[in-house]
């Protein structure tokens, strides 16, 4: 079979393998605690497992779990194993092979031991050896993670992954996850407690994923709690007896979170003479758009993007595309759409000019998309896009995917090489939007990072519009080159200074990078004088026998030259080279300063400088004051900024971002590895080349050896269907695993909740694997609630938002007023919905050109009620006064579909906005010169102004989402005003016409 027909079965949770059988250990409980302070979070996960079945004897168990790719897993006490008697065994970070040898020896000697490895940057695996029958084992893992920006300004987002969807392709060699899945028999108990601290009052807290309990005010246990500002603190709690079947997401809004800030953290340990700095901001600047550019949208249509209804991943991608297509610059833009899965296909052979005709063709293509392309061969699709892109102008590629593939290194290498080989004038940038609960953070963030772009994520049933707006804004902005940071210490212009500057100071570069290779000449200089002396050699020595056999030592390759690293650089920075500085996209830059740049007791930098250059020759600059943080003054706990900075430096080394030059491939690889190991050991970080191992030395050696496995167990794997064509198919309910012996053996649910299975690639899973809770029991299928032979999952839990502004009543679509009768509206809706369910799109209307350079407008759109139903929102069919509350994404999608490529709106948008006044009445509010416009152009102008006013008045909370749409409409109005020499301002027309309309 091909790899496409061999989906990888992922087993997550604590399990052990005996006689080729997979047996799960039940999870007793999971406790997660998080402390969010400003722009980072410190998280602790505690899982307690119970080896309840005495008939299995002493076992070695493993489990696999997800973490955000940007998380730094490490620091003092970051990995601990706690026994039932209270004994705490603290893990120690070692070089990966050394850690494995330590663990293997401990297990062989009969000691309780554990080891944690990194499979990928967002997937980790823990093994626990010599667990006694009836014993409970508690594993504690701590990590630090930086927070990402959310939809709104001054808002941040904390995400805790809850499961790993099984990824397409071959897993990393370090992953030993077996292929026999097991399913839970009992529920798990999960709690989450998050403390929030902000430097300014908290404006809003919410969770788009789960229902949470919020308490305002500081924790009473904090020192001087009564004197702390009440509104700057909050506590979040979540308790669940059932599995968490999707990632937990928490959003916080507080004034000033986007503002530039630089925090300095003096390492609390006496072993570290260093200060770490974290510079972050969400840039706000406006530069002219790139004058001409190509935009390529690469859309994942693999089986894992499938689902049901309006919230499936492919539907989210389609809605995002509709908005993004209408946000492109209407002058001198090229664009194309490429779909990928096991294969790839493009809308056009090469990108076409952006105009009304091509926009309608693209929209029709988007409407007909389904998740029917099989596997996730993302690398091949990227290679095709890079090969066929226009080489005469800059290109921005947008990848919309769930990232469910293992080929991480290969994909990132492909992007990195293509971006580096692009010319300065026709540069290439790659942006990514991760879709779905299980979107791989390592894949999505990595593509954007090495692609000099930016990334964002949207969970299932979550608004995407603000995120796509940010990506497009970044793509339309010109490059800022030679970005560098001055860290405020002598000679410190940051490691991210330009390559030219570094080459001018070769000796300083050596120390700047912190590593130095000892050459052969340097080694020879240490030899005794006699040994190093030269001598003459005869070219014809009669004593030499040409037929003399080779000595035993000849022909054996010499061992690799040992890598000797110089002391750490006094200035270590990440990103090594800052390649992207875009408006509305958060920037993080870290630095670790040590001797001689800084020593404990000396003054800290008062401010840092961020500088860059534009192609126009102008320079951008920003001074940011430095503030000393009080986040951690306990030497026994990880120093968060140091930990994050070290993790980012490791990431740079893995990405090939360093200044090691003139080295052969082998020496370069070993030098990078040695550098990563040193950082990992120094800061206690688990990485590609370091692991953490814990061995209990408190017991008598060999005490656990005596207990042997007395009776094997057999696990029968569920039967999964193979791919049968364009559509994915899977049994409605796979049989639960059965254990033949012992009869009472139990299995647990998905990771952070026992075990579970989720299959990706050609087969779409009917039930995700739960991680923070057991996997749901597989009930018999309900054949009355199925579509195309696949069981329809229950609706996802509602979202929760505390002390946030309530949604306006306009969120409900009512059938009174406008259009035809209610019965006609419903009939129209039913017809449109049936077309969509059949995989068809509602045909784009015929258009007629109305003015020179203007977009022809489509005829009247369907009524709001029919459009709502066409999007699958027909649950309240028996309630004639109300169809269903439309989401903000649905409302925006319906509105933007009426926008032409040049930014103008068709008069049909008035009906969508609920405006009942005629165009003639609304036109009376225009200046007299504009009232004389040709009829079609006048209708476009009035409709455009009304749409702009509606966005501001009725969708103010989604400003970032619709701002590109509004700006494009504003450009159209300004163009009309200029063509007819009218001095009125757009804002004045918006107030006068929009005021009458709304």
N, C-alpha and C positions, 0 to 999 in steps of 0.2 A: 504493500500500500504506500501511496505517497504520504508525505507529511500532512498534506491537507486532510486526508482521510483518517488521520491518527490524532484526534484531539487529546490534549494533555489533561489528565485528571489531577486536580490539585486537592490535597488533603490538608486541612488546616486545623490546628488544635493540638492537644497532647496525645500522642499515640506511641505504640511500640509495635515492632514487627516480629512475628514468630512463625517459622515454617511458611514463609511467603504469605502470611496473613497479617492484616492490619487490625490492631485492637486499640480502641480509644479508652482513655481514662476520663472519668467524669470530672467536670469542673464544679467545684463547690461554690466559689464566688469570685467576682472580679470587682476590684475597687480602683477607680481612676480619680486622681486629684490633679488639678491644674492651677497654677498661679500665673495670671496674666497681668503683666505690669508694662504699661506703655506698649511697646511694639514687639515683645517677645513673651513666650510662655514657657514655664518649667512644668513638666508633666511627669507624673509617677504612675506606673501601672503595676498593680499587684494581682497576680492570679494564683489561686490556691487549687491544686489538683489532688485527687484522692485515689490511690491505688487500692481499691476496695476489695478486689478479688484475690483472696489468699492462694487460690489454686494456680495462679500464674507465677508465683515465686518472685524473686528479685528481677527487676526489669531495667532496661535502658530505654528512655522515652525521648521523643523529639516533638517540637512544635514549631510552626511557621507563622509569622504574623507581619502585618503591614505597619509602616510608619511613614510620615511625610518624607519625601526625598530631601527636603531642606532641613530635616531634624538632625541634630548632633547628639548621637547616643554615646554618652561618655561622661567623664569626670569622676571625682572621688566618690565611691559608693554607688555608682550608677547601675551596677548589676549586683544583686544580692540574692542569696538563697537562704531561706529561713526554715529551720526544722521545727517540729512540733514542740520540742523542749525549749524553744526560744533561741537556740544557737544560731548565730548569724554568720554566714560565710560570705565574705566580700570578694567580688571578682577582681582579677588583676589583668590588665591589658598586656598582651605579648604579641610578638610576631606570629603570624597565623600558624605556621608549621610548628613552632615551638609550643604554642598554646595547645594545639592538637596532641602533641606528644605528651604534654603534661596531663591532659585530660585522659588520654588512653591509658597511661601508666596508672593513674589514680583509679580508674575503673577496674583495671586488671588486678590492682592490689586490694580491691574490695572496699574502696572508699566512696562516699557520696560525693559526686562531682557534677559540675555543669559547665557548658561552654556555649558562647553565643557568637555566631558568624553572620556576616553580611552576604546575602545571596545577590541582591542588587541594591542600589541606594535606597529603595523603598520596600524591600522585603528582607526580613531577618529570620534566622533559624536558631533555636536553642535546643541543645541536647542535655538530658539529665540522666546520669548513670547511677545504677545500684539503688533504685527505689525499693524499699522493703514492702512486702505485702501488708496492707492495712495502713500504710504510712501516708501522711499528707505532706505535700511539698509546696512551699510558697516561693514564687519567683517575683522579685521586684526589679523593675526596669525603669530608669529615669532618663529623660532626654530634654533637650532645650530646642525650641523651634521658633524661628522668626515668623511674625504674622504678616499676612498679605493684605492688600487693600480690598475692600468690598465694593458693592455697587455704588454707594454714595460717597461724597467727599467726606473726609475726616472720619472714616469708618474702617475698621479692621476685621479680619476674619480668622477664626480659629477652627481648624478641622482635625478631627480625630478619626482616622480610618477604622472601619469595623470589619471589613473582610477584603480578601484578595480574590478577584475573579481569576479563574484559571486562564493563563495567557497563551496565545497562539505561538507555536514553534517549540523549539527545544529549550528546556530550562537551563540555567547556568549549571556548570559542572559541580559547583559547590552545593547545589540543592539536592538533597537526598529524599525529597518527598516521594513516597511510594505511589503506586497507581491504583491501589485498592481502597476505595472510599468507605467511610463508615458514617452512620447517621445517629443522631442523638436519641436517647430514650428518656431524658429528663430535662426539665428546664433549669436554667442557671439564674443566679441572682447578680444583678449588676447595679453599681452605683457610680455616679459621677458628681464630684464637687469641684466647682471652679470659683476661685476668688479673683476679683477684678479690681485693679488699682489704676487710677488715672490721675494725671497732673491737673486736669480740669474737669468740671462737672460732666458726668455721664449723661448724654442726651437720649440714648436709646439702646436697648438690649433686645436681641431677638434670636430665635433659632428657626431657620427655614426647614429644618429636618425633623425636630422632635418637640414635644411639649415639655417645657421646663418650668421650674419653680424659681422665682427671682426674689431676693431679699436685698433691699437697699441698705447702705450704711456699712461702716467698717466692721470687721470681725471683732467681737468683744475681747477676744484673746490677744489682740495686738497691743503692744505697749502704747500707752497714752491714747487708747481708742476713743475716749470721750473728747479728746482735743483735735482729732482728725476731721477734715471736712467731710461731712456726711454724704454729700452727693458725688463724691469722687470714688466711692467704693460700692461694691455690690458682690453678692454671692449667688451662684447658680447651683441648683441641685437637680439631678435626674435619677430616678429609681425605676428599675424595670425588672419584672419577673419573666418577661418574654424576650426573645432574641431581638437585638438591634439589627435589622436587615439592611441598614444603610448607614453611611458615614454620619457622625455627629458633627454639626456645624453650628458655631456660635458667632454672632456678629455684634460688634460694639461700636457705637458712635459717640465721639467726644471731641469737643472743639480743639483744634490745633494738632490733631494726629497727623495731618498731611504736612505740617510745617517742618522746615529743615531743623534738624537737631543732631548734636554729636555728644554721645555719652562716653565718659571715660571710666574704666573699671580697673582699679589697682588690685592686682591679684592678692587675695588674702593670705596665701601660703608663703611661708618664709623660704620655700624652695624655689619660688618664682620671683625674679626681680624684673617685673614687667608691668606695663599698663596696656590694656586693650581699648581701642576706640571703635565706636560704631557710628558711622555717618549715614543718615537716612533722610529721605524726603520724597514727596510726590511733586515732581517739577510742575510748575505752572508758567508756561511761556507760550507765546504765539509767534510763530514764524511763518513765512509764506510757504504754501504747499510745494512739494517737489513738482517742478514745472510739467514734467511728463513722466509717466510711470506705467508699469505693467503690474496688474494684480491677478494672481492665480489662486483659486480656492480649491484646495485638495480635501475632498470629503470622504470620510471613512464610511463605507456602506457594507462592512462585514457583518456577519451574523450577530455579533455581540452588540451591534447598534440597534437591533430590533426591539420590539416591545409592542405595547398595545395603546391605542388611543392617542390623545393629543400630547402625552408626556413621554412617549418613547424617545430614545436617544436620537433616532433618525429624524423624528419630527422636530425635536429641539434644534438639530443641525439645519433643517430646512427653514425654520423660522428665522434662525440667525442669518442664514444666507439671504433671505428676502430683505432683511434690514440692511445688511452689509452691502448688497448690490446697489441699493438706492442711496448709499452714503458715499459712493465713489465720486471723485471729481469728474464733472461732465465734459471738461475740455482736455483733449489730447491724452486720454486714458485708454489703455488696452486691457482686456480681461479675458479670462477663460475659467472653466470649471472642469476639474478632473476628479472622477470617482475612483475609489480603489477598494480592493478586498484581496481575494486570491489573484486577481488580475486588475488591470486599470483601464479606464476609458475616458477620453476627453470629449467635451461638448463640441469643440472645433479642433481641427488639426493644429491650428496655431491661434494665438490670441487675436481677437477682433477688436475693432474700435468700439468704444462705449457710446451707444446712441439708443434711441427709443426702440428701434427694431431689435437690436441685439439684447437689450435689457428684457424685452418681452420673450425672446427665445430662451434666454437663461432662466427667467422665472418659470416658464412652462416646463423646462427641464427639471428644475428644483421640485415643482409640484408632483412630478412623476417618480421621484426617487423612493426607493425602498431599500431595506437592509438585506440585499440579495446577492452580495458579491462574495460570499464564502468567508475565507480566512482573512488575516490581517498582514498582508505583505507590504508593509509601509515603506520599506527601504526601496523596493523596485519602483514604487510609485514616485517617490522623491527623486530617484535617478532619472526617471522619465521627464518629470517637470523641469529639473535642472538642465537636462539636455536640450529640451525643446523651447526653453524660455527665450524671449527676445534679448539678444546680447547687445543691443544698441541703446538701451535705456535701463534705469534702475528697475528691479523687480522685487515685489513683496509677495511672498507665498504665505497663505493662511491655511494651516492644517487643523481640520476639525475632526477629532478622534477621541475614542476612549482609551487609546494607547494600550490595548490589551494584547501585547506581543512581548516576547522575551528578547528579541534581537536588538537590545538597547545599544550595545557598543557599536554594532554595525551601522545602525541608523545614525547615531551621533557622528561617527566618522564620515559617513556620506555627506551629511550637512556641513560639517566642519571643512572638508576639502573643497566643496563647491563654493562656499562663502569666501574662503581664502583665495580661490583662483579667479574670482570675479574681478573685473577691472574697476578702477576707481570711479570712472564715469558711469558704468553700468553695474553698480554694486547690487548685491543680493542680500535680502533680509528674510528671515523665516519667523513667523508668528504662529502661536498654537493656542487652541481652545480645547481644553479637556472636558469631555461630556460624560456625565454619569457618575454614580456613587463610587465606582471602583476604578475610575480613570487613573492610569499609572502616573503618579507625580514625577517619577524619575524620567519617563519617556516624554511627557508633555513639557515639563520645565526644561529638560535637557535639550530638546529640539530648539526651543527659543533661545536658550543660553548660548549654545554654540552657533546659532543662526543669527546672532546679533539682533534679536527681536525681543518680544515679550510674550508672556503666557498668562492665561487665566483659566479658571475652572467654573463649571456650572453643574451642580448636582441635579439629579432627577427631580422634576417638578419645581425647579428653581428658575427665577428670572435670569435671562442671559443678556438682555439688551445693553445694560450698562457696561458689561464686560466686552462685548463686541465693539462698542463705541470707543473704548480705550484702545483696543488693538488697532482699529482703523485710524484713530488720531495719531498713534505712534507711527504707523506706516506712512501716513501722508506728510509727516514732518521730515525735514531734511536731516541728514546726518550731522551730528556734532562730533568733530574729530579731535584727536589728540587730547582726550579727556584725562585730567590728572588731578591729584589731590596733594596739597601742601599740608603736612601734618603738624606744622608749627614748631618743629625742632630743627636744630642746626643741620642744614644740608638735606632736609627731608622733603623731597618733592615726590614721594610715593613711588612704589615699585611700578605703578601704572603709567609712568612717564613714557613718552614716545620711544619707539625702538631706536630712532636716530640718536636721541639723547643718551640712551644706554650704551650704544656702541662707541660713543665719544669717550666714555669713561669705563673702559674694559675692566680695569682692576677694581673699580668701585662696583661694577656690575656683579663681579664675583661675590663680594661681600653683601651686596644688595639682595642677591638671591639666597644668600645664606649657605651656599654649598661651594666646596672647592675640591677639584680633582687633583690628586698628586700625579704629576707626569713621571715618565720613566727617568727623565733627566734629573728631576728632583729626588727620585729614589736613589739613583746612582750616586748622587752627591753625598749620600750618607755612608757609602762603602769605605772601608779602609783604603788608604792611598795605594798600597801595593796591589790590591785586588782590582782597583779601578784603572791601573796603569795600562797603556796600550803596548802592543808588541807587533813585530813584523811576521807575516805568514808567507812562506814560499809557495809559489804557484805550481811548482813541480817537486814534490817531496818523494824521493825514491823509496822511503820507508813506508809510504802509504800504499796499501793493497786495494786495488779497485774492486776486487771480488770479495773483500772482507765482509762477512754478514753484519747486518745491523745489530747494534747492541740492544739489550732489552728495553732501555729507556728511550730509544729513538722511535719516532712515529706516534708517540702518545701526546695528545694535545695538552698544552699547558693549562692549568686551572685559570679561571677568570681572574682578572686583576681585581683585588679587593677595592671596594668603593670606600673612600675616606671622605667624610663630610666635614666641612669647616664648621665652626660654631654658628648657631642660628644668626640670621641677619638681624641687625639692630632695628630694621624696619621691614616687617613682613606684611604685605597687603593683599587683600582679595576684594574684587577681582584683580588678577595680576595685571591685565590691561582692561580698562573700562571701555567697552565697545558700544554701549547703548545708553543714551540719555534722552528719554522721550517724555513729552508732556503726559500727565495723568497716569504714569506708570512708576510705581515706587522703586526707588533706587536704594540699595544697601551697599555700603563700602566698609570694610573692616581693616583694622591694622593692629599689629602687636608691636609695641615699641619696647626695646630692651637695651642693655648696655652696648655701646656707649651713647646711643641716641637718648636714652632716658634711664635713670636709676632711681630706686626708691628713696624718697626724701627730697628729690629735686622737684622743681616747679613743673606743673602740668602745662601743656599748651593752652593758651587762652582762647584760641580760635583756630579753625582750619579753613583752607580755601579750596573750592572746587572750580576748576577752570577748563575751558575747551575752546575750540576754534570752529568757525563755520567756513564753508567753501567760499563765501563772499569775502573772507578775510577778516571779518569781525570776530572779536573774542568775547566769550561769555564767562562770567565770574560770579561767585557767590561766597561770601564770608559767613561762616557758621560758628557761633560761640560754643565752647566746650563746657559741659556740665558733668560733675563727678556724680556717678550713680551710687545709690545705697542698696542696690538690689541684693547684693550678697557680701556680707562681711564675715561669714562663717567659713573658716579654712577647711572644714570637713565636708563641705558641699561644693558641687561644681560651680566654678565661676562662669556665669552664663555667656558673657561677651567673649571671654577668652575661648570658651568651648566652641561657640559659633564661628569665631574668627578662624580657629584652627581647622574646623570642618570645611570651611570655605576654601582655605588654602589647599587642603587635600583635594578638594573637588577641582581646583585649578590644575593641580599636578596631573590628576587623572584625565583631564580634558586636553592635556598637552600645552597648557598655558604656563610657560616658564622660559628661562633664557639659556638653558643648557644648549651649547652650540658645539659644532665640530666633533660630535661624538658618534661612534658607530651605533647601530640599532641596539645591539646587545648591551653596550655600556650605558646608553641612554635609558633603556628599560630598567636596568638594575639601579641606576642613579635615582630615577623617579621613585622606584620601590623603596629604596633606603630612606629617601626623604619622607615618604608617607609613613613609614614605620616609625621614624623618629618623632614625627608630629603626633602619631597615634599613641605611642607610649608616653610621651611627655604630657599630653592632655587627656589621657585615658579614653581615647576614641576608638570605637569599632569601625573598621574600614575594610577596603578591598584586601589589604595586606595585614591587618591586625584583628585579633579576636580577644574576647575577654573570657577568662577561665576562673572557676571557683572550685576549690577542693577543701572538703571538710577534714581537717587534721585532728579533730578532737576525739575521734573514735579509735578503738583498737584496730589496727590494720587487719584486713581480711575478715572482719566480723560479718560483712554482708555477703561474703562469698558462699557461705554455708547454705543459704536458702536458694534452692534450685527450682526451675520451672518443672512442674509435675505433670501438667496436662495441656496439650496444645489447643488452640482455638482456630476455627476456620471462619473467615469472613467471606461471604458471597457478595460480589460487587453488583451494583445495579446495572441493568442492561440499558445501554444508551444506543439510540438510533444513529445510523450513519447519514451523511449528507446525501440528499436524494435529488438535488437539482438546484435551481435558483433560490428556492425557499429553504429555510432550515426546518427540520422536523425533529421532534423528540417525544417519547412516550408521555402521555398525560400524567402518569404517576409511575415512577420507577419502583420496583420492589425494594423494600427495606432490607438491608443486610441481615443475614441470619447467622447465628453462631451455633455450631453443632456441639461444641463442648468448651467449657462447662456450660450447663443450661442457663445459669443465672448471670452469665457475663453481660455487662452493660457497655454501651458505647456513648460517647458524648457528642455534643453538637459542634458547630464551627468554631474556629479559633477565637479566643477570648470568650468562648462559650463551648468548648469541646471541639468537635470535628464537624466538617461539612464538605460538600463537594460543589464546585461550580465549574461547568465546562464552557470554554470559549472555543474559538475557531469556527468550524463549520456548523456546529450544533449550538442552538440557543437554549440555555438552561431554563427550565420552568420555575426553578426556585433558587435564589442566591444562597451561598453559604454564609450563615450568620457567624459572627466572630465574638461579639460581646453578648453572648447568650447562645442557647442551644439551637441547633437547626430544627425548624418546624417539622412536626410529624407529617408524613406524606399521606394525605387522605385519598380516598378513592375519588376519581375524577367526576366532576359534575358536567355531564355531556350537554346540558342545556345552556352552559355558560362558556362556550368555547368558540374559537375562531380559527379556521384552517387547521383544525386538529391539534391546537395547542391550548392548554388550560389558561384561562385569563386570570391573572393574579388579582388579589384584592386591592382596593385603592390604598395608596400610601397614606400614612398618618398626616394630619393637618399640621400646619406650621403654627408657631407661637411667637408673638412679639409683645413685649411688655412696655408699658407707658409710651407706646409709639402712637403716632397719629392714626386714627381710624381711616379705613378706606372710604372714599366718597360713594354716595349712592349710585353714581354713574357706573359703578362696576357691574350693575345688573342691566341686562338688555331688556327693555320693555317693548311691547308690541303696539302700544297706543301711539297714534300720531304718525305722520309721514307715510310713504309707501302705500301698499294696497291693504286689503283686509287682513285680519289675523290668520284666517284660514289660508289665504293666498301666500302669506309670508311663510306659514308652516309648510305648505306644499312645496314652495320653492326651496326651503331649507332641506326638506326630505330628499328632493331630487338631487340637490348638490351633494348632500351627504352620501347618497348611494353611489354617485359618480366617484367620490373620493375613496369609498370603501372598495370599489372595483379596481382601484389603482389608477384611476384616471384623474386628470386635472380639469378644472373648469377652464375652458378655452379662453385665451386672451382675446379681448374685443378687437374689432377692426378699428383702426385709427385714421384720422384725416388731418393732414397738415393744416395748421391754422395761421402761422405767421412765419416770417423768415427767421430761421434760427430757433424757433420755438418747438417744443415737443408736442406732437399731436396728442390729444387727450382721449382716453378710452371712454366708451359710453357709460351710462349709469351703472354703478356697482350694485350687487344684490343688497337687499335690505339688511340692516343690522341683525335682525332676527335670523334671516336665512344664513348670513355669514357665520353667526354663532353656531348654528346647527351644523353647517358644513365643516366646522372644525371638530365635530364629534361631540359637541356639548348639547345633547338631546335627552338628558336624563329626566328633565321635568316636562315630558311631552304632554302629560295630562293637565298641566297648569298653563292655561292660555295666556295669562297675564305676565308670566315670567318663564323664559326659556332656561337660563342658567347663568350664574355670575361669570362674566368673562375675566380671565386673568389679564394683568397689565400687558403681558406679552401678546395675547390674542388681540387686545384692543389696538396695540401699536401695529401689529401685523396687518390688521384690517385697514388701518389708516394709511400706512406707508405703501401698500399696494396701489394706492391711487396717486402716488407721486411719480412723475415722469423723470427721465434721466437728467433733465436740466434743472430739476428742483421744483417745477411747477406742479400744482395739484389740479385734478379734474373736478368739475362741479359736483360730481357724485359724492365727494368727500363731505359735503354739507350734510347729507343725510346720515352718514356715519357719525358725524359730530353732534347729531341731534338738532341741527339748525333748520328751522321751518320757514324763515323769511326767504323771499325770493332774491335772486341776484340783483334784480333791478332796485329793490328796496335797499339792499346793502350797498350798492354802488353809489347811492346818493351821499354816502359819507366820504366818498373819495373827492379829491380836488377836481375842479371843473375840467382841467385838461385831460385827466384820466377817464372821465365819464364819456369822452368822445371816442374812446378806443373802439376798434373793430370788435364785434360781439364776442367772438370766440376768445380773443385775447383778454377782453374784459372779464369774461367768466373765469378764465384761468387765474387772473390777478386776484379777483375777489375770493375765489376758492382757496388760493394759496395763503392769503392773509388770514382767512378764517381758520385754516388748519394750523397756522402758526399760533394764533391766539388760543385755540383749543388746547394745544400741547402745553402752553404755559399755564393756562387756568385750570384745566382738568387733570393734567398729568404732571403737575409740578414736582411730585415726589420721585418721578422717574426722569429727572432732567438730563442726567448723564446719558440715559438710554436714547433719548430723542434729539439731543443737541445737534448731532451731525445732520439729521433730517431737517431740523429747523434752520441751521446755518445755510444749507443748500437752498432751501426755500427763500431765505432772506437774500441770497445772492441773485436769485431769479427776480425778485421784486426790485432790487437795486438796479439790475440790468434794464428792466422796463422803464424805471424812473429816468435812468440816464439816456436811453434811446429817445425819450420824449421830452427831455430837458425839464423835468419836474423837480423842484427843489425840496419837496417834502421828504421827511425821513421815514425809514421803515417802521420805527417804533411808533411814530405818530399815526401812520395808517393802521397799524396793528391795534392801537388803542381805539381809534374811531370806528373802523369797520368791525373789529372784533368785539368792541363794546356793544354795538347794536345786535350782533349775531348771538352773543352769549349772555 
